[in-house]
Amino acid sequence: MPDTLTHEDELLAIMCDALTLTPGTLTRESTRENVELWDSLGHLGVLAALDTHFVGKVGELKEMATANSVASYPTHPTGAA
């Protein structure tokens, strides 16, 4: 993994890890419909991993709970640059 990650690269890495996918599997175009492991349980795992990574700031964002594609996730929660 590169030393300097963009926020999107960081998001993709966290999501791949949470969904137990090989790094690089997800792209900005990935959705819950085309990623088998991104079911409701997988979505909870993604939310928990992001919340841990961003030190509790994910819970402040309603759009995280309804995100159905990588592109629909903010690249970082407010206040967590």
JOKA-V802496 format. One record per residue. N is the residue number from 1. SS is DSSP state (H for helix, E for strand, - for the rest). PHI is phi as a letter, one per 30 degrees, with the letter a starting at -180 (NA if undefined). NEAR is the number of other ideal C-beta (glycine too) atoms within 10 Angstrom. Layout:
# JOKA-V802496
n: {N | N}
ss: {SS | SS}
phi: {PHI | PHI}
near: {NEAR | NEAR}
This chain:
# JOKA-V802496
n: {1 | 2 | 3 | 4 | 5 | 6 | 7 | 8 | 9 | 10 | 11 | 12 | 13 | 14 | 15 | 16 | 17 | 18 | 19 | 20 | 21 | 22 | 23 | 24 | 25 | 26 | 27 | 28 | 29 | 30 | 31 | 32 | 33 | 34 | 35 | 36 | 37 | 38 | 39 | 40 | 41 | 42 | 43 | 44 | 45 | 46 | 47 | 48 | 49 | 50 | 51 | 52 | 53 | 54 | 55 | 56 | 57 | 58 | 59 | 60 | 61 | 62 | 63 | 64 | 65 | 66 | 67 | 68 | 69 | 70 | 71 | 72 | 73 | 74 | 75 | 76 | 77 | 78 | 79 | 80 | 81}
ss: {- | - | - | - | - | - | H | H | H | H | H | H | H | H | H | H | H | H | - | - | - | - | - | - | - | - | - | - | - | - | E | - | - | - | - | - | - | - | - | H | H | H | H | H | H | H | H | H | H | H | H | H | H | - | - | - | - | H | H | H | - | H | H | H | H | H | - | - | E | H | H | H | - | - | - | - | - | - | - | - | -}
phi: {NA | d | d | c | c | d | d | d | d | d | d | d | d | d | d | e | d | d | c | h | c | d | e | j | d | d | b | e | d | d | b | d | d | c | b | e | d | c | c | d | d | d | d | d | d | d | d | d | d | d | d | d | d | c | h | i | d | d | e | d | c | d | d | d | d | c | d | b | a | e | d | d | d | d | d | a | d | e | i | c | d}
near: {9 | 6 | 4 | 6 | 12 | 10 | 12 | 15 | 14 | 16 | 21 | 23 | 17 | 18 | 22 | 20 | 14 | 21 | 21 | 10 | 18 | 7 | 10 | 11 | 14 | 22 | 10 | 11 | 9 | 19 | 14 | 18 | 9 | 10 | 18 | 10 | 14 | 23 | 12 | 8 | 9 | 18 | 18 | 12 | 18 | 23 | 18 | 12 | 18 | 25 | 17 | 12 | 18 | 20 | 10 | 10 | 16 | 22 | 13 | 13 | 18 | 7 | 9 | 20 | 11 | 9 | 18 | 12 | 16 | 21 | 13 | 12 | 23 | 15 | 13 | 17 | 20 | 10 | 9 | 15 | 6}
